[in-house]
Amino acid sequence: MNYEEIVEVVSKHLDYRNKLRLAQLLIQLARKEEEERSPNIFFKGNGKVAEIADQGGEEPMEAPKTAKAPPDLPTIIARILKSKPSRYDTLSNFIKAMFQFQGGINDESVRKIINAMCTKNIISLDNNKVTYL
């Protein structure tokens, strides 16, 4: 299928909500692919793209004005403490939801955030249950 065929099918068969869902999915897939192609580029706190190491790749582009840098750990913790998910799976999904409009977050990063919260004695995990300290 090419672009024109997809546009024709989408415009005929999808309502506006599904078109928005498709657009969101395509943006997430494109951002993920961009990250895989240019792993030496990351977002700085000011919303601009910076290069970790110059390996002869393409010049980093400025982030779109609507893109936000991922929140830092204190911001994530503050949001979790407002909601207080009680199960590990719920906590994991809550963290993933925080990053859904920024291209998503992988499971390893979610585990690192949860481990950091355990290390800082903010939460404790007992089997699948989350306890807030």
Helices and strands as residue ranges (DSSP letters): H 3-13, H 16-37, E 41-43, E 49-51, H 73-83, H 88-98, G 100-102, H 107-119, E 123-126, E 129-132
